[in-house]
Amino acid sequence: MKSIPSLTEAARAIRAGTLSPLDLLEACLDRLQACDETLHAFVTRTCGSARIAAQTAEREIKAGRWRGPLHGIPIGVKDVIDVAGVPTTAQSRQLHGNVPTRHAAVVKRFVDAGALMVGKLTTHEFAFGTPSWGPPGPPALNPWNSRRFAGGSSSGAAVAAATGMVLGAIGTDTAGSVRSPAALCGVAGLKPTRQRIDTAGVFPLAQSLDTVGMIAWTVEDCATLFAAATPAPETGVPWLSSDRIPLLDADLRGLRIGVVRHFFEKDAPISIDGATAIDDALDVFRGMGCRVRDVVLPPLGEWNAVGMIILLAEAFAIHEVWLRERGHLYGDQVREPLLLGALIDATDYLEAKEHAVRLAAMLDAAFEEHDLLVTAIQPGEAIPIDSVSKWGFLERPSYGIPFNVSDNPALSVCCGFGRQGLPLALQLVARRNDELTLLQAGHAYEQAAGWRRARPPASDGGTEPPP
């Protein structure tokens, strides 16, 4: 197999009998072998058990027992999410020897659907902080240029999905941790409404903000993963084909899009290339018949302040005992940021929670006149990995955290490449529980814009070695 298909293309081919799950898995493992010594997407590989599962899937499908679009599909799991019998380390020495006996709820759904678990994917320590070269392992590196940042904290998930080491990955998103690496690695990243996907078996960072999300090559792939992850029928996805692949083709004429332009032009300006790419993407939406106009929300810094107070307070509460008793086992990139939570008292925390409700109500008011919002997700192309500051989350507000605070579904979509040849992205946001509109719009844009033609050169093992 010379090229790696998208997840949904592979699912259709497996269903039709023109693609073998075992051949697909071996093609992904070839990519893993070629790329991962440089890119470090995986913490733990489970290639042997994946091969056994692929053989089982092949027998079942030939016998007419096709389980759905994830049957025989290679998947990776962020290393804060439990897979039975495989270490969950959260990239930290604190969890050395931690081997869960049960799958996380979302992993169980994927395993029951016939997915092939290829391994656990690199994250920042406890899904927080910044990349570390210390133990237990190196950070994941950008597949378009291995000297560049891959984003965080679901970095391994984005790298593996971009290169074709896996066709889909499960990540977590607390302040943009699915959408940001997806943006920098040029793939699609979905943060759904929080209660859509069960977080049982996921090591928490901040429970008020944590959401399980999906990263894959296309929006359609993310939709397929999302459909498999959501329980049915009460909170499930009704918009499925007879093959249980999401139906995303839609006429967007009349769709009302609000552009939160002040987030990325005034509050925290992005690069010229990034702003131009978003404007070009808005022209694509206009060409599809959407009505586009600017919308004003509370300043990005206000959203960020509320979100970070909640995040730091809750994260410190989770880690307080370990910080006191064995703080030396944390890496420097996460220990000091976690300790900031000790400075937040109950009054600060409660006021932040109350203000979060007010901010969410203001966002709801914007959705009375708009069906979808568009804003930035990253300042521009990926920066050199050795220039990433552990205090970056304080130095520059996150474009992702507002929609964790408000609990709106949000999607990162590639919208071009900058002058350094690295991906650029935009962020789409929908009403709570309206993942359908979000995914339809993202899919329509991908189809019209044509950025899904070529995977990064890293998929052929062609990146430079890290510094």
Secondary structure, 3 states (H helix, E strand, C coil): CCCCCCHHHHHHHHHHCCCCHHHHHHHHHHHHHHHHHHHCCEEEECHHHHHHHHHHHHHHHHCCCCCCCCCCCEEEEECCECECCECCCCCCHHHCCCCCCCCCHHHHHHHHCCCEEEEEECCCHHHCCCCCCCCCCCCCECCCCCCEECCCCCHHHHHHHHHCCCCEEEEEECCCCCHHHHHHHCCEEEECCHHHCCCCCECCCCCCCCEEEEEECCHHHHHHHHHHHCCCCCCCCCCECCCCCECCCCCCCCCEEEECHHHHHHHCCCCHHHHHHHHHHHHHHHHCCCEEEECCCCCHHHHHHHHHHHHHHHHHHHHHHHHHHHHHHCCHHHHHHHHHHHHCCHHHHHHHHHHHHHHHHHHHHHCCCCCEEEECCCCCCCCEHHHCCCCHHHHCCCCCCHHHHCCCCEEEEEEEECCCCCEEEEEEECCCCCHHHHHHHHHHHHHHHCCCCCCCHHHHCCCCCCC
